[in-house]
Amino acid sequence: MPRDRQIKLVQALEEISALQNLTEHPNIKALSGEFTGWFRLRTGIYRSILQTRKGETEEVL
């Protein structure tokens, strides 16, 4: 992945880390079916697959 795209992806991940609900972000879509509980983050032409892990704090994996 080109360096500029890496920077944009890191920025997007930092942005969503502040959200209470991942689906509030315009570039995140909840997946369905077999992948219920997973989310897709669109950053340019790249897609990242995310899942939250709940414990003492909620984490994005």
PDB file of N, CA, C and O in Angstrom:
ATOM      1  N   MET A   1       0.849  -1.166   0.000  1.00  0.00           N
ATOM      2  CA  MET A   1       0.000   0.000   0.000  1.00  0.00           C
ATOM      3  C   MET A   1       0.899   1.235   0.000  1.00  0.00           C
ATOM      4  O   MET A   1       1.836   1.318   0.794  1.00  0.00           O
ATOM      5  N   PRO A   2       0.623   2.183  -0.876  1.00  0.00           N
ATOM      6  CA  PRO A   2       1.422   3.404  -0.915  1.00  0.00           C
ATOM      7  C   PRO A   2       1.367   4.169   0.414  1.00  0.00           C
ATOM      8  O   PRO A   2       0.372   4.113   1.136  1.00  0.00           O
ATOM      9  N   ARG A   3       2.431   4.869   0.711  1.00  0.00           N
ATOM     10  CA  ARG A   3       2.566   5.577   1.990  1.00  0.00           C
ATOM     11  C   ARG A   3       1.420   6.569   2.232  1.00  0.00           C
ATOM     12  O   ARG A   3       0.914   6.659   3.350  1.00  0.00           O
ATOM     13  N   ASP A   4       1.009   7.311   1.203  1.00  0.00           N
ATOM     14  CA  ASP A   4      -0.077   8.280   1.397  1.00  0.00           C
ATOM     15  C   ASP A   4      -1.386   7.588   1.766  1.00  0.00           C
ATOM     16  O   ASP A   4      -2.173   8.126   2.544  1.00  0.00           O
ATOM     17  N   ARG A   5      -1.622   6.402   1.213  1.00  0.00           N
ATOM     18  CA  ARG A   5      -2.834   5.638   1.543  1.00  0.00           C
ATOM     19  C   ARG A   5      -2.745   5.091   2.970  1.00  0.00           C
ATOM     20  O   ARG A   5      -3.749   5.029   3.679  1.00  0.00           O
ATOM     21  N   GLN A   6      -1.548   4.700   3.382  1.00  0.00           N
ATOM     22  CA  GLN A   6      -1.355   4.234   4.754  1.00  0.00           C
ATOM     23  C   GLN A   6      -1.710   5.338   5.746  1.00  0.00           C
ATOM     24  O   GLN A   6      -2.372   5.090   6.754  1.00  0.00           O
ATOM     25  N   ILE A   7      -1.268   6.544   5.453  1.00  0.00           N
ATOM     26  CA  ILE A   7      -1.541   7.682   6.328  1.00  0.00           C
ATOM     27  C   ILE A   7      -3.043   7.943   6.406  1.00  0.00           C
ATOM     28  O   ILE A   7      -3.570   8.194   7.490  1.00  0.00           O
ATOM     29  N   LYS A   8      -3.743   7.887   5.261  1.00  0.00           N
ATOM     30  CA  LYS A   8      -5.188   8.107   5.255  1.00  0.00           C
ATOM     31  C   LYS A   8      -5.915   7.025   6.046  1.00  0.00           C
ATOM     32  O   LYS A   8      -6.891   7.310   6.740  1.00  0.00           O
ATOM     33  N   LEU A   9      -5.446   5.790   5.943  1.00  0.00           N
ATOM     34  CA  LEU A   9      -6.074   4.698   6.682  1.00  0.00           C
ATOM     35  C   LEU A   9      -5.889   4.894   8.187  1.00  0.00           C
ATOM     36  O   LEU A   9      -6.836   4.723   8.955  1.00  0.00           O
ATOM     37  N   VAL A  10      -4.697   5.246   8.604  1.00  0.00           N
ATOM     38  CA  VAL A  10      -4.434   5.496  10.028  1.00  0.00           C
ATOM     39  C   VAL A  10      -5.297   6.653  10.526  1.00  0.00           C
ATOM     40  O   VAL A  10      -5.843   6.583  11.628  1.00  0.00           O
ATOM     41  N   GLN A  11      -5.427   7.702   9.740  1.00  0.00           N
ATOM     42  CA  GLN A  11      -6.261   8.841  10.123  1.00  0.00           C
ATOM     43  C   GLN A  11      -7.726   8.414  10.281  1.00  0.00           C
ATOM     44  O   GLN A  11      -8.399   8.827  11.225  1.00  0.00           O
ATOM     45  N   ALA A  12      -8.209   7.593   9.356  1.00  0.00           N
ATOM     46  CA  ALA A  12      -9.593   7.116   9.429  1.00  0.00           C
ATOM     47  C   ALA A  12      -9.796   6.245  10.668  1.00  0.00           C
ATOM     48  O   ALA A  12     -10.829   6.349  11.330  1.00  0.00           O
ATOM     49  N   LEU A  13      -8.836   5.398  10.988  1.00  0.00           N
ATOM     50  CA  LEU A  13      -8.951   4.547  12.176  1.00  0.00           C
ATOM     51  C   LEU A  13      -8.935   5.377  13.448  1.00  0.00           C
ATOM     52  O   LEU A  13      -9.666   5.080  14.392  1.00  0.00           O
ATOM     53  N   GLU A  14      -8.113   6.411  13.481  1.00  0.00           N
ATOM     54  CA  GLU A  14      -8.091   7.302  14.641  1.00  0.00           C
ATOM     55  C   GLU A  14      -9.424   8.035  14.784  1.00  0.00           C
ATOM     56  O   GLU A  14      -9.914   8.247  15.893  1.00  0.00           O
ATOM     57  N   GLU A  15      -9.997   8.415  13.653  1.00  0.00           N
ATOM     58  CA  GLU A  15     -11.276   9.121  13.661  1.00  0.00           C
ATOM     59  C   GLU A  15     -12.396   8.229  14.212  1.00  0.00           C
ATOM     60  O   GLU A  15     -13.206   8.675  15.026  1.00  0.00           O
ATOM     61  N   ILE A  16     -12.435   6.980  13.769  1.00  0.00           N
ATOM     62  CA  ILE A  16     -13.513   6.103  14.231  1.00  0.00           C
ATOM     63  C   ILE A  16     -13.300   5.624  15.660  1.00  0.00           C
ATOM     64  O   ILE A  16     -14.250   5.192  16.313  1.00  0.00           O
ATOM     65  N   SER A  17     -12.084   5.693  16.150  1.00  0.00           N
ATOM     66  CA  SER A  17     -11.843   5.249  17.526  1.00  0.00           C
ATOM     67  C   SER A  17     -12.561   6.143  18.531  1.00  0.00           C
ATOM     68  O   SER A  17     -12.795   5.726  19.665  1.00  0.00           O
ATOM     69  N   ALA A  18     -12.912   7.362  18.135  1.00  0.00           N
ATOM     70  CA  ALA A  18     -13.604   8.296  19.022  1.00  0.00           C
ATOM     71  C   ALA A  18     -15.126   8.117  18.974  1.00  0.00           C
ATOM     72  O   ALA A  18     -15.837   8.725  19.773  1.00  0.00           O
ATOM     73  N   LEU A  19     -15.627   7.307  18.064  1.00  0.00           N
ATOM     74  CA  LEU A  19     -17.070   7.143  17.915  1.00  0.00           C
ATOM     75  C   LEU A  19     -17.629   6.130  18.909  1.00  0.00           C
ATOM     76  O   LEU A  19     -16.974   5.140  19.235  1.00  0.00           O
ATOM     77  N   GLN A  20     -18.834   6.385  19.383  1.00  0.00           N
ATOM     78  CA  GLN A  20     -19.531   5.435  20.245  1.00  0.00           C
ATOM     79  C   GLN A  20     -20.131   4.304  19.413  1.00  0.00           C
ATOM     80  O   GLN A  20     -20.215   3.161  19.863  1.00  0.00           O
ATOM     81  N   ASN A  21     -20.544   4.641  18.201  1.00  0.00           N
ATOM     82  CA  ASN A  21     -21.190   3.675  17.317  1.00  0.00           C
ATOM     83  C   ASN A  21     -20.493   3.748  15.956  1.00  0.00           C
ATOM     84  O   ASN A  21     -20.496   4.797  15.313  1.00  0.00           O
ATOM     85  N   LEU A  22     -19.905   2.653  15.525  1.00  0.00           N
ATOM     86  CA  LEU A  22     -19.154   2.657  14.268  1.00  0.00           C
ATOM     87  C   LEU A  22     -19.999   3.066  13.068  1.00  0.00           C
ATOM     88  O   LEU A  22     -19.483   3.666  12.125  1.00  0.00           O
ATOM     89  N   THR A  23     -21.284   2.752  13.092  1.00  0.00           N
ATOM     90  CA  THR A  23     -22.119   3.061  11.929  1.00  0.00           C
ATOM     91  C   THR A  23     -22.420   4.549  11.801  1.00  0.00           C
ATOM     92  O   THR A  23     -23.060   4.961  10.834  1.00  0.00           O
ATOM     93  N   GLU A  24     -21.974   5.365  12.755  1.00  0.00           N
ATOM     94  CA  GLU A  24     -22.122   6.821  12.630  1.00  0.00           C
ATOM     95  C   GLU A  24     -21.186   7.392  11.566  1.00  0.00           C
ATOM     96  O   GLU A  24     -21.436   8.472  11.030  1.00  0.00           O
ATOM     97  N   HIS A  25     -20.120   6.676  11.264  1.00  0.00           N
ATOM     98  CA  HIS A  25     -19.132   7.142  10.283  1.00  0.00           C
ATOM     99  C   HIS A  25     -19.676   6.886   8.877  1.00  0.00           C
ATOM    100  O   HIS A  25     -20.175   5.794   8.605  1.00  0.00           O
ATOM    101  N   PRO A  26     -19.588   7.875   7.976  1.00  0.00           N
ATOM    102  CA  PRO A  26     -20.166   7.713   6.636  1.00  0.00           C
ATOM    103  C   PRO A  26     -19.487   6.640   5.778  1.00  0.00           C
ATOM    104  O   PRO A  26     -20.094   6.163   4.819  1.00  0.00           O
ATOM    105  N   ASN A  27     -18.265   6.253   6.091  1.00  0.00           N
ATOM    106  CA  ASN A  27     -17.555   5.257   5.275  1.00  0.00           C
ATOM    107  C   ASN A  27     -17.519   3.875   5.911  1.00  0.00           C
ATOM    108  O   ASN A  27     -16.748   3.012   5.491  1.00  0.00           O
ATOM    109  N   ILE A  28     -18.355   3.667   6.926  1.00  0.00           N
ATOM    110  CA  ILE A  28     -18.415   2.350   7.570  1.00  0.00           C
ATOM    111  C   ILE A  28     -19.785   1.744   7.332  1.00  0.00           C
ATOM    112  O   ILE A  28     -20.816   2.397   7.493  1.00  0.00           O
ATOM    113  N   LYS A  29     -19.764   0.486   6.945  1.00  0.00           N
ATOM    114  CA  LYS A  29     -21.008  -0.228   6.691  1.00  0.00           C
ATOM    115  C   LYS A  29     -20.964  -1.542   7.466  1.00  0.00           C
ATOM    116  O   LYS A  29     -19.964  -2.259   7.437  1.00  0.00           O
ATOM    117  N   ALA A  30     -22.059  -1.848   8.156  1.00  0.00           N
ATOM    118  CA  ALA A  30     -22.160  -3.112   8.871  1.00  0.00           C
ATOM    119  C   ALA A  30     -22.331  -4.241   7.857  1.00  0.00           C
ATOM    120  O   ALA A  30     -23.094  -4.108   6.899  1.00  0.00           O
ATOM    121  N   LEU A  31     -21.629  -5.338   8.066  1.00  0.00           N
ATOM    122  CA  LEU A  31     -21.768  -6.492   7.192  1.00  0.00           C
ATOM    123  C   LEU A  31     -22.904  -7.360   7.717  1.00  0.00           C
ATOM    124  O   LEU A  31     -23.313  -7.222   8.870  1.00  0.00           O
ATOM    125  N   SER A  32     -23.404  -8.237   6.890  1.00  0.00           N
ATOM    126  CA  SER A  32     -24.547  -9.060   7.285  1.00  0.00           C
ATOM    127  C   SER A  32     -24.278 -10.527   7.009  1.00  0.00           C
ATOM    128  O   SER A  32     -23.215 -10.905   6.517  1.00  0.00           O
ATOM    129  N   GLY A  33     -25.263 -11.338   7.336  1.00  0.00           N
ATOM    130  CA  GLY A  33     -25.157 -12.769   7.099  1.00  0.00           C
ATOM    131  C   GLY A  33     -24.102 -13.404   7.984  1.00  0.00           C
ATOM    132  O   GLY A  33     -24.094 -13.197   9.197  1.00  0.00           O
ATOM    133  N   GLU A  34     -23.228 -14.163   7.390  1.00  0.00           N
ATOM    134  CA  GLU A  34     -22.152 -14.857   8.096  1.00  0.00           C
ATOM    135  C   GLU A  34     -21.224 -13.883   8.822  1.00  0.00           C
ATOM    136  O   GLU A  34     -20.551 -14.264   9.779  1.00  0.00           O
ATOM    137  N   PHE A  35     -21.189 -12.632   8.371  1.00  0.00           N
ATOM    138  CA  PHE A  35     -20.274 -11.631   8.922  1.00  0.00           C
ATOM    139  C   PHE A  35     -20.969 -10.604   9.813  1.00  0.00           C
ATOM    140  O   PHE A  35     -20.462  -9.496   9.984  1.00  0.00           O
ATOM    141  N   THR A  36     -22.110 -10.954  10.378  1.00  0.00           N
ATOM    142  CA  THR A  36     -22.797 -10.068  11.314  1.00  0.00           C
ATOM    143  C   THR A  36     -21.857  -9.760  12.478  1.00  0.00           C
ATOM    144  O   THR A  36     -21.212 -10.657  13.021  1.00  0.00           O
ATOM    145  N   GLY A  37     -21.787  -8.493  12.850  1.00  0.00           N
ATOM    146  CA  GLY A  37     -20.878  -8.067  13.910  1.00  0.00           C
ATOM    147  C   GLY A  37     -19.564  -7.536  13.381  1.00  0.00           C
ATOM    148  O   GLY A  37     -18.745  -7.031  14.149  1.00  0.00           O
ATOM    149  N   TRP A  38     -19.349  -7.644  12.076  1.00  0.00           N
ATOM    150  CA  TRP A  38     -18.162  -7.106  11.411  1.00  0.00           C
ATOM    151  C   TRP A  38     -18.568  -5.868  10.632  1.00  0.00           C
ATOM    152  O   TRP A  38     -19.735  -5.695  10.281  1.00  0.00           O
ATOM    153  N   PHE A  39     -17.590  -5.005  10.365  1.00  0.00           N
ATOM    154  CA  PHE A  39     -17.834  -3.766   9.647  1.00  0.00           C
ATOM    155  C   PHE A  39     -16.806  -3.588   8.545  1.00  0.00           C
ATOM    156  O   PHE A  39     -15.693  -4.109   8.614  1.00  0.00           O
ATOM    157  N   ARG A  40     -17.211  -2.831   7.514  1.00  0.00           N
ATOM    158  CA  ARG A  40     -16.300  -2.515   6.408  1.00  0.00           C
ATOM    159  C   ARG A  40     -16.029  -1.023   6.428  1.00  0.00           C
ATOM    160  O   ARG A  40     -16.954  -0.211   6.452  1.00  0.00           O
ATOM    161  N   LEU A  41     -14.747  -0.668   6.419  1.00  0.00           N
ATOM    162  CA  LEU A  41     -14.335   0.732   6.338  1.00  0.00           C
ATOM    163  C   LEU A  41     -13.772   0.963   4.947  1.00  0.00           C
ATOM    164  O   LEU A  41     -12.845   0.276   4.517  1.00  0.00           O
ATOM    165  N   ARG A  42     -14.341   1.937   4.248  1.00  0.00           N
ATOM    166  CA  ARG A  42     -13.865   2.289   2.912  1.00  0.00           C
ATOM    167  C   ARG A  42     -12.933   3.485   3.039  1.00  0.00           C
ATOM    168  O   ARG A  42     -13.325   4.528   3.563  1.00  0.00           O
ATOM    169  N   THR A  43     -11.703   3.337   2.562  1.00  0.00           N
ATOM    170  CA  THR A  43     -10.720   4.416   2.549  1.00  0.00           C
ATOM    171  C   THR A  43     -10.140   4.468   1.143  1.00  0.00           C
ATOM    172  O   THR A  43      -9.236   3.702   0.810  1.00  0.00           O
ATOM    173  N   GLY A  44     -10.658   5.366   0.324  1.00  0.00           N
ATOM    174  CA  GLY A  44     -10.221   5.424  -1.072  1.00  0.00           C
ATOM    175  C   GLY A  44     -10.629   4.147  -1.791  1.00  0.00           C
ATOM    176  O   GLY A  44     -11.793   3.750  -1.751  1.00  0.00           O
ATOM    177  N   ILE A  45      -9.664   3.501  -2.454  1.00  0.00           N
ATOM    178  CA  ILE A  45      -9.964   2.258  -3.164  1.00  0.00           C
ATOM    179  C   ILE A  45      -9.786   1.033  -2.270  1.00  0.00           C
ATOM    180  O   ILE A  45      -9.997  -0.095  -2.716  1.00  0.00           O
ATOM    181  N   TYR A  46      -9.400   1.247  -1.015  1.00  0.00           N
ATOM    182  CA  TYR A  46      -9.137   0.146  -0.096  1.00  0.00           C
ATOM    183  C   TYR A  46     -10.311  -0.087   0.829  1.00  0.00           C
ATOM    184  O   TYR A  46     -11.040   0.845   1.168  1.00  0.00           O
ATOM    185  N   ARG A  47     -10.494  -1.339   1.240  1.00  0.00           N
ATOM    186  CA  ARG A  47     -11.517  -1.712   2.203  1.00  0.00           C
ATOM    187  C   ARG A  47     -10.824  -2.424   3.357  1.00  0.00           C
ATOM    188  O   ARG A  47      -9.976  -3.293   3.153  1.00  0.00           O
ATOM    189  N   SER A  48     -11.201  -2.039   4.566  1.00  0.00           N
ATOM    190  CA  SER A  48     -10.687  -2.686   5.770  1.00  0.00           C
ATOM    191  C   SER A  48     -11.863  -3.346   6.467  1.00  0.00           C
ATOM    192  O   SER A  48     -12.949  -2.773   6.543  1.00  0.00           O
ATOM    193  N   ILE A  49     -11.648  -4.539   6.969  1.00  0.00           N
ATOM    194  CA  ILE A  49     -12.681  -5.259   7.681  1.00  0.00           C
ATOM    195  C   ILE A  49     -12.399  -5.113   9.170  1.00  0.00           C
ATOM    196  O   ILE A  49     -11.294  -5.395   9.631  1.00  0.00           O
ATOM    197  N   LEU A  50     -13.409  -4.668   9.921  1.00  0.00           N
ATOM    198  CA  LEU A  50     -13.244  -4.371  11.333  1.00  0.00           C
ATOM    199  C   LEU A  50     -14.227  -5.177  12.168  1.00  0.00           C
ATOM    200  O   LEU A  50     -15.314  -5.528  11.710  1.00  0.00           O
ATOM    201  N   GLN A  51     -13.828  -5.460  13.392  1.00  0.00           N
ATOM    202  CA  GLN A  51     -14.736  -6.057  14.361  1.00  0.00           C
ATOM    203  C   GLN A  51     -14.450  -5.418  15.706  1.00  0.00           C
ATOM    204  O   GLN A  51     -13.294  -5.191  16.061  1.00  0.00           O
ATOM    205  N   THR A  52     -15.494  -5.132  16.445  1.00  0.00           N
ATOM    206  CA  THR A  52     -15.281  -4.574  17.776  1.00  0.00           C
ATOM    207  C   THR A  52     -15.173  -5.707  18.784  1.00  0.00           C
ATOM    208  O   THR A  52     -15.795  -6.759  18.634  1.00  0.00           O
ATOM    209  N   ARG A  53     -14.385  -5.475  19.791  1.00  0.00           N
ATOM    210  CA  ARG A  53     -14.230  -6.448  20.876  1.00  0.00           C
ATOM    211  C   ARG A  53     -14.609  -5.712  22.149  1.00  0.00           C
ATOM    212  O   ARG A  53     -14.015  -4.689  22.487  1.00  0.00           O
ATOM    213  N   LYS A  54     -15.600  -6.240  22.850  1.00  0.00           N
ATOM    214  CA  LYS A  54     -16.084  -5.566  24.051  1.00  0.00           C
ATOM    215  C   LYS A  54     -15.461  -6.199  25.293  1.00  0.00           C
ATOM    216  O   LYS A  54     -15.401  -7.420  25.432  1.00  0.00           O
ATOM    217  N   GLY A  55     -15.016  -5.357  26.160  1.00  0.00           N
ATOM    218  CA  GLY A  55     -14.446  -5.749  27.435  1.00  0.00           C
ATOM    219  C   GLY A  55     -14.591  -4.549  28.340  1.00  0.00           C
ATOM    220  O   GLY A  55     -15.657  -3.935  28.393  1.00  0.00           O
ATOM    221  N   GLU A  56     -13.547  -4.213  29.045  1.00  0.00           N
ATOM    222  CA  GLU A  56     -13.583  -2.992  29.845  1.00  0.00           C
ATOM    223  C   GLU A  56     -13.703  -1.779  28.932  1.00  0.00           C
ATOM    224  O   GLU A  56     -14.385  -0.808  29.261  1.00  0.00           O
ATOM    225  N   THR A  57     -13.046  -1.840  27.801  1.00  0.00           N
ATOM    226  CA  THR A  57     -13.181  -0.811  26.779  1.00  0.00           C
ATOM    227  C   THR A  57     -13.476  -1.515  25.463  1.00  0.00           C
ATOM    228  O   THR A  57     -13.133  -2.683  25.283  1.00  0.00           O
ATOM    229  N   GLU A  58     -14.106  -0.806  24.558  1.00  0.00           N
ATOM    230  CA  GLU A  58     -14.395  -1.382  23.263  1.00  0.00           C
ATOM    231  C   GLU A  58     -13.212  -1.130  22.338  1.00  0.00           C
ATOM    232  O   GLU A  58     -12.729  -0.001  22.245  1.00  0.00           O
ATOM    233  N   GLU A  59     -12.742  -2.162  21.656  1.00  0.00           N
ATOM    234  CA  GLU A  59     -11.591  -2.047  20.776  1.00  0.00           C
ATOM    235  C   GLU A  59     -11.999  -2.392  19.354  1.00  0.00           C
ATOM    236  O   GLU A  59     -12.905  -3.197  19.143  1.00  0.00           O
ATOM    237  N   VAL A  60     -11.348  -1.801  18.401  1.00  0.00           N
ATOM    238  CA  VAL A  60     -11.529  -2.148  17.001  1.00  0.00           C
ATOM    239  C   VAL A  60     -10.376  -3.040  16.603  1.00  0.00           C
ATOM    240  O   VAL A  60      -9.212  -2.671  16.764  1.00  0.00           O
ATOM    241  N   LEU A  61     -10.692  -4.205  16.088  1.00  0.00           N
ATOM    242  CA  LEU A  61      -9.662  -5.152  15.654  1.00  0.00           C
ATOM    243  C   LEU A  61      -9.467  -5.074  14.160  1.00  0.00           C
ATOM    244  O   LEU A  61      -8.638  -5.797  13.607  1.00  0.00           O
TER     245      LEU A  61
END
